[in-house]
Amino acid sequence: MRSTTLLALLALVLLYLVSGALVFQALEQPHEQQAQRELGEVREKFLRAHPCVSDQDLGILIKDVADALGGGADPDINSSSNSNHSAWDLGSAFFFSGTIITTIGYGNAALRTDAGRLFCIFYALVGIPLFGILLAGVGDRLGSSLRRGIGHIEAIFLKWHVPPGLVRILSAVLFLLIGCLLFVLTPTFVFCYVEGWSKLEAIYFVVVTLTTVGFGDYVAGASPNQSNAAYQPLVWFWILLGLAYFASVLTTIGNWLRVVSRRTRAEMGGLTAQAASWTGTVTARVTQRVGPTAPPPLEKERPFLPPPPCPAQPAGRPPSPLPVKAEPPSPSSPSTPPTASALDYPSENLAFIDESSDTQSERGCALPRAPRGRRRPPNPPRKPARPRGPVRPRERGVPA
């Protein structure tokens, strides 16, 4: 993750925290001030009714009661009907251990001994990874079971010729609805009936528990009126299944995002290949129509025609050289042969042909034909015309 993205995400989280703090302050601070005023009124009323009790002694009593309530004490257990109730019976201790390894930590019951706190440290270090492995396995199995059941419903929809895209959306909605019905709505009505909570309080407890927030203001089975020892262990198994369901939902969302990412990369690769193919096709067509844009050639090809046969020379007489005729290029010369380049001028080609013929006649032998593809300089120097006069014989073998 880039630093700019990380800073932007941090700023967004801080803004979210500040907005939540402002909302909670506006909603809860007036209630806190009202409760503080009511406590002061009750305290003054008690002091007026009992003048023998000093204000200092009453303050000490209130502080001790608050500490006792924070330690898990309940003022209702002083009655004779609830004298055997304990916050650390086997069922309550099992539920407390479950809140440790699930990282919920309601806080309604706290450890007061040093030995208990030391044991809790090592117990959490071992239990939390172990519960994570269990949660992953249960979530995988639970999600597979739900998806298998939804697969049968998808098959029915496909038999009814429902579009596959709509079937996927319906299956996702069914997956969410079935999970919410089993792990959110049903426990809400159960807690309303067993604990005597309102529907808002029950669903508040369900959401706070399954999100592992666990404030501790509402805890199932913490009331002294609840005498069933198996109630809180059953609540813990519901927490296990609910957390596994949410884990499977997160896994499904992650797999869906991974598939979408792969499909997007594949589609982008296909589009890139199509764009490259289209670009190559267009370039080839333009090249065929216009021709390659290459720089003009520096040299011109000049055709070579086969020389005429040499006349027979008498024995013992060296061949007499003939004067070279330099014909100036004339615009009325015949057109160039088809083998000449399109940029060659006809006068230059014909002048070169005449010059080659004169040279051949002078030497008295045929010039070898240049191989195809040989290039000559664009403007070869012309041979100067020899003055007409008596021809001096030259020795055989000396080049002219």
N, C-alpha and C positions, 0 to 999 in steps of 0.2 A: 504494500500500500504506500502510495506516495505521501510525502510530508504535507502537501497541500490538502489532499483528501483527508488525512488524519486530523489535521487542524480543523477542517470544516466539520468533520464528524464530532470532534470534541466540543466545538462551539455549539453544535446542534444539541448535544446531550446536556451541556450546561444551561442552555436556554430552556430545554425541557424541564430540567430540575428547578430552575428559578420560577418558571410558570407554575409548576406543581406546588412549590413552597408558598407562593402567593395565594393560590386557591385554597390550600389546606389552612393557611393562616386566617384567611377571611371566613372560612367555615367553622373552624374549631376554636379559635381564640375567644369569641364571645361566650361559647358554652363553658370554656374553662373559667373565665372570669365570673360567670354566674354561679358555678359550683363553688368557687372560692368564697363568694359572698354568702352563699347558703351555709357553708361550713362555719363562717364567722358568726352568723346569726344563731346557729345551733349551739355553738360554744358559749356565747353570751347568755343564751337562755338557760343552759345547764348551770352556769355559775350563779345566776340569779336564783335558780331553784335550789341549789346546794351551796350556801354561803360558806360552809365549813371547808370546802375544797378550794385550794388556791389556784390561781391561774397557771403558776409554774408546774404544779403537780398534774394538772389536766393536760398541759402541753407534753409532758413526759409520757403520759399514758397514751396520748394519740400517736406519738412517734413509735412507741413499742407496738402498738396495734398495727401500724402501717408496715413495720418490719416483719411482723408475723404474717401478715397477709402476703407480703412479697415472698416469703419463704414457703408459701403453699398452705398456710393455715386458713381454716374456714370457721367463722364464728358460729355457724349452724351446727357444728359437730359437738358442741357442749351439751346439747339436749340428750336425753336418755335414749331416744330412738336411734340416734346416729353416733353413739359412743364408740362403736366398733369400726367406724369408717376410718380409712387411712389413705393418704395420697401415695403411699409406696407399697400397696399390695401387689400381687403378682401381675394382675392385668394392667394396672397403672404403670408399673415398672416396665412391662413389656412395651407399652405404648410410648413411654419416655425413651426407651432404647431405639424404638423405631423412628422417633423424631430426630434422633441424633444422626443416624446413618442416612436418613432422607434429607438432611440439612434443612428441615423445616424449623425446628426449635421454637416451639410456641412461647416458652418462657413462663408459663403458669406455674411450673414446678422447677426449682433450681437446686443445685447441689450446694450444701452448706458445709460439708466436711472436706478437709484437704485430701484425704485418701480417695474420696469420690471424684474430686476434680482431677487428680492425677490419673486415675483409672479412665476417666472420660477422655483424656487426651489420646491415649493409646487406643482406646476403643474406637474413637472417631477415625483415627489414621488408618486403621485396618478395615473398619466397617464401611466407610464411604466408598472406596474403590470396589469392594466386594458387592455392595448394593448397586453400583453403577454397572457392573458386568451383568448382574441379575436383571436389572432394568432393561438393558439392551436386548437380552435374550427374550424376555417376556414381551417387550414391545414388538420385536420382530415376529414372534409367533402370533401375537394378538393382531397385528396388522395383516399378516398373511391370512388369518382366519376371516377377518372382516373383508379383505379384498377378494377372497375366494367366494364368499357369499354374495358380494356385489357383482362378481363375474357372472354368476347365474342370472342376475337381474339384467346385466348388460346383454347377455345372449338373448333374453326375451325381447329386449328393445330392438336388437338387430334383426330378429325374426319379423318384427313389425315394420322393418325397413326404415328405422329411424337413422338419420345421418350420424356417422361415427363421431364427428366433432361434438354434436349434442349429447351423444351417449357418454363421452368422456366427462363432460360438464355435469351430467346427471349423476354419474358414479362418484365424482368428487363431492357433490352436494350430499349424496346419500351417506358417504363415509363420514362426513362431519356430523350429519344429523343423527346417525345411529350412535356415534360416540358421545355426543352431547346428551342424548336420551338416556344412555346407559350409565354414564359417569358424572353427569351434572344434574339433570332434572330429577331422576329417580332418587339419588341421595338427598336432594333438597327436600323432597316431600317426606322422606324417612326422618330426617333431622327435625323437621317441623313437628312431626308426630311424637318422636321419642324425647327430644330435648325441650319441647314447648316453645321453640323460637318462631318468630315471624318468617314469612317467606323471604323477605329482604335479608334478615339476619342469617338464615340458612344458606342462601345462595352466596352471601358474602363470605361465610366460613368455607364453603366449597371452593370458591375461586381463590381465596387467600391460601388455602391448603394446597391445592393442585399447582399453584404457581410457586410453591415452597417459600412464600413470604412468611406466614405463620406469626401473626402479631401476638396471639395468646389471649386476646380479650374474649374470644369464643372458642372453646375447646370441647369437643364431643366426649362425653363420659366424665367430665370433671365435676359435675354436680354431685353433691352427697346423696341426692335422691336416687342416683343410678346405682343399683345394687348388683347388677348382672356383671360377673367377672369376665365374661367372654365378649362383652360389648366393645370395649376399646381394641382388643386384638382384631375383631372383625372390621373395625374402622381402619386399622392399619392396612389390612389386605385390600380394602377399597382404595386407599391411598396408593398402594403398589400398582393396582390395575389402572387407576386414573393417570398416574405419572407415566406408565408404560404406553397408554393410549396417546398422551401428548407427545411422548418421544417418537412413536410411530408416525404421528402427524408431521412432526418436524423432519423425520427421515423421508417421508413421502414428498414433502415440499423440496427437500434437498435433491432427491432423485429427479423430480420434475424439472428443477432448475438446471441440473446437469444435462438432462436430455435436451432441453430447450437450447442450452449453450452449444451442444454438439450439433444439433440441427442447424443452428444459426451459422456455425463455422462451416458446415458442409454446404449450405446454401450460398454463403459468401464465396467459398471456393469455386462452386459451379458458376456463379455469376462472373467471377474473375476470369475463369477459363473461357466462357462465352464471349466476354468483352475482348479478350486477347485474340480469339479466333476471328471475331468480327473485324477487329482492327487490321489483322493480317490480310483478310479477304479484301477489304476496302483498299488497302495499300497496294495489293497486287493488281487490282482492277485499274486503279489510277496510273500505275506504272505501265500497264499494257496500253492504255489510251494515250498518255502523254509521252511516254518514253523515259528512260533513265536520264536524270539531270546530271550528266557527267561533264567535265570541262572539255573544251574543244581540243581535238588531237593536235599534237605538236608536229607530227610528221604525216605526210600524205603518201598513200600507196600509189605507185605508178605501174601501170601494166607493162608486161614484157611480151612482145610478139616474136614468133619464131623468125629468125633471119633468113634471107633468101640464100639459095645455094651459091657457093663461091665459083667463079669461072675458072676454067682449067688454065694453069700457068705452064708456059713452055719450060722444058728442062734446062737447068743451068742459069735461069734468069730470075733474079730476085723479084718479088712482087713490087710493083711501083705504087708508092703511096699516092693517094688522091687528096686533093684539098678538101678540107672540111667546110661544108656550107652551113653557115649559121643563119637560119631563117628566123626572122623576128615573128613573134606571135601575132597573128592577124585575127580580128574578130570574125572574119568570114570563113574560118576553118570549119571543117565538118565536126560533128558532135563526137564526144568521147565514147569509147566502148562501154558496154554495160558493166564491165568489171571495175571501172573507176569509181572513186568515192564521190558522193553527192556534192561535196564541197570543192572538188577539183575543177579547174577551168579547162575548157577544151583546147585552147591555144597552147597551154603549157604541155598537155599530154601529147599533142601532135608534134610540137617542137622536139620533145624528147624522143619520139619515135624516129623522126628524120635524123636527129643527131646520132641515134644508135645505128641507123642504117648506114650513114656515112662512115662511122667508125668501123663497122664490119667490112665495108668495101675497101677501106684503107688497109686494114690488117690482112685481108684476103682469106679469112677463116670465119667460121660461125662462132658467135659468142654463146657461151652456155646460158641456158635460161635460168634466171634467178628463181630460187624456190619460192613457193607461194607463202605470203606472209612477210616477205622481206620488205623493209621500209628504207626509203632514201630520204635525205634531207629535203625539206619543203622547197627550197630554192637552190638547186645545185648550180655551182658556177659553170658558166658556158665556156666551151673551148674557144680560144681566139682563132680567128680565121688566118690560115697560112697565106702568105703572099704567093701569088702565082709566078712561076719562073721555072727555070730548068731544074729538073729533078736529079738529085745526086744519088747514085746507088749507095746502099748501105749493106753492111755485112749481114750474113744470115745469122739469125739468133739474137740480134740486138733489138730490143723492143723499141717500137716507134715512140 
